[in-house]
Amino acid sequence: MYIKRLQYIIRFLLLSMMMPVSVAPKILSFDTSSVRGSVALLEGEELRAELRLNSLQTHSALLLSSIDFLLGRVGWGLGDLNLVAVGIGPGSFTGIRIGIATALGLAQSLAIPFAGVSGLDAIAHQFSYLDGKILAVLDAHRSQLYCGTYLGKNGRIRSSGKPALSSISDLEHHLSDRHTYIVGELKACRLEEIKSKPGILNRAIEADLFLAARIGRLALARKRVWRSGEDIAADPMYIRPPDALKNKSKKR
């Protein structure tokens, strides 16, 4: 009896050793769409390391060295990575291009998936505890904002329309509904111009604008957006066409 039980235990242990173990993917995530550049390493949803750079210096001069620095601190090599995630905008045209090109190059050379995530999505999902309409905003300069509209309910956030360019003067109209929240880059919204309106400031919330970690977590949750292969590509979210393109159209 004892021998049979021992054989059963040994057989069970051997089968357990042969079963595949679920390992949390190692994710490199970064965002270069604004002066607030950030790089993050995640193991599953757990943030292992993060570097934040609030600099006007071109991200192309810092991005690769920042990635190398973080990998060294955590003790990972490029070959350990399972996913590269990047912010696709909106924001700086040059910054977006640098980020996407770097992410695609790494994904292709390492033969791992690539995922692009909107910065507006990354902002909105910081506020999953809100119920109601959520307007995520980023400074587009020239008294304009990049805006994404979302609906929050029971701890979930879903997009309710395409991101668009909006004027700062439109904010008061959006906030006329007491169930609407404005979140994101509030310093660009000139809220002092409308703060006299009752209740508005209670529905305006500054977001964490260093987005790499949030982008990585959203990419992990959205396997449908992962892209693999030698010919992978990404669609940058510019919203507003580059100045060079507009000037070319005017000349015509």
N, C-alpha and C positions, 0 to 999 in steps of 0.2 A: 504493500500500500504506500509506504513511504517513498519507495523508488519511483512508483508511477507518478506520485505527486511531484517529486523532484523533476522528473522528465517533463511534466506539464509546465512547470515554472520555467525551466530552461527553454522550452519551445516558445513559450510566451515572450520571454525576454529577447530571444533571437528574432522573432517576428517584429517586435517593437523596434528593434535596432534597424530593421530593414525598411520600416515605414518612413516615407519622406517627412522631414521636419519642416514645418512652416517657418520660414525665416523672414523677418521684416526687411523689406527692400531698403537699400542704402540710396539716398536721394541727394543729388546736388541741385540746389535751386538758387537762382539769382535774378535780380531785377536791376536794369540799368536805364529805365525809362525816364528817370528824373535825376536831379542832383543828389537825391537820397538813395545812392546805390547800396545794395545789400547782397550778401552771399550767405547761404545757410546750408548746413549738412544735417539731414534728418535720417533716422533709422525708424522706418515706419512713420508714425506721427510724432515720435519723440525727437525734439530738437537736440542735436548733439553739439553743434557749434554755430556761431553766427558772427558775421562781421558787418558793421554798419559804417558807411562812408558818406558823410554830408559834405560833398566837395564839388567845386565847379570844374575840377580837373577832368579831362576826358577819361571816361571809363575804360577806354581801350588801353590806357596806360596802367591801369590798376587791376583790372578784372582777373586776368590769368594769375598774377602774383598773389591776389587775394585768395583765389581758389587753392593754389598751391600751399599757401600759408595755413589755411583751415584744414586741409587734408593732413598736413604734417602734424598739426596740433591734436587731431583725433586719432592719428595713426592709421589712416586709410591711404590706399593708393588709388589712382584712377581706375585701375582694373577691378577694384572692389565695388564700384558704383553700379547700380541697377537701373537708374532713371535720371535723366537730366530734365529739369523743369525751368521755365523762364517766363518772365513777364513780357507780354506782347504789346503792352501799351494800354491806353493812350499815354502820350507824353512826348518827350523829345524824339524827333525823327532819327537823329544820329544815334542816340542812346538805345532806342529800340532795335535799330539795325545791328548795332554792336552786340547786344545781348542775344538776339536770335541767331546771328551768324556764329557766335561762339558756341551756343548751345547745340546747334545743328552739327557743327564741326566735331564737337566732343561726342555726341550721340553716334554719328556715323563712324568715327575712328574707333570707338569702343564697342560698336555693334550693340548698343542698348537703346531702349525707347527714349523718345523725346516728347515733351508735353508743353504746350503753350497755354498760359492762363492770363486773362485780363486783370489788370490792376484794379479796375472798378469792382470786379468780382471779389478780389482779395480784400478790398475794403469792406464791401457789403457783408461778407461772411464773418467779419469781426463782431457783427451785431445780430447774431442769430437769436438773441434773447428778446428782440423787439417784435411786437406784433403790429402790423400795419404796413403802410407804404414807406419804403426806404429809398431816399435819393442819395446815391453815392456820388461825390463830386471830387474833381481834381482841377487844379489851376491850369487853364489853357492860355493864360495871358490875354492881353488886349481886352480886358473886362469880360472875358468869356470863361466858361467852365466846361469840362468834359463831364457829362452826366450819365449815370446808369440808373434805371428805375427797377426796383425789386419789391417783392412782397415777402414779409416775414410772418410766419405763423407756426406756433407750436415748436419752436426751436429750429425751424427750417427756413431757408432763404431760397427764393427762385426768382429768376429774371422775368420781368414783365414787359420787355421791349428792347429794341436795339439802342445801344449807347448813342448819344447825340451831343452836339455842341449847343450850349445854351448861354444866354447872357445873364450876368449877375442880377440884373433887374427882374428876371423871371422868378427868383427865389421866393419873393414874397407871395406870389401867386401859388406856388407849390405848398407853402407853409400855411396857407389859409385853411387847409384841412387839418384839424387837430390830431388826426391819426397819421400824419406824414412826418417823417424824421429826415433831417439832412445830416449826413455823416461824411467824413473825409477831410479834405484840406480846407478847413474853415477860414483860415487866415486870408485865403484868396476870395472869400465870399463877401468881405466887407460887412459883416453882420452888424457892425456898429450903426450902419445906416438904417437897419430895420429893427434894432433891438428894443425900440420903444413899443413895438407891437406886443400885446399881452400873450405870454406863454410861449413865445417863439424860442427863446433861448433854452427852454427846457427840452426842446425837441431838436436841438442842434448839438451834435457830439463830434468832437475832434477824434480822428482815427490815428492809429499807428501807421505812419506812411512808409516805414521800412518793411517792404512787403515780401521779401524772399521766403521766409518761413511759412507764411500763409499760402503763398503760391505753391510751395512744395506739398503742403497738406492737401490743398485742393486738387493738385495734379494726381496725388495718390488715390484720392476718392473718385477720380474721373478717368477710369481706364479707357473709356470710349474715345478720349481725345489723344491717347498715346499713339505715336507714329514710329514706325521702325523701317529699316531698310536703307539702301544706298541713295535712294532718290527722295527721301523725306523732305518736306517743305513746311513752311509756316506762313500764316496770313497775319501780318502785323496789323494792329488796331490803331491806325493813324487818326481816324474820324475826320480830321481836317487835312486837306492835301498839303504837301510840302510847299513852301514859298517858291522854290525853283519851278515847280510844276505850274503854279498859278501865274507866275511871271511869264512863263512860256506861252500860256493860253492867252494872256493879254496882248502879247506881241502879234499873235495871229489875228 
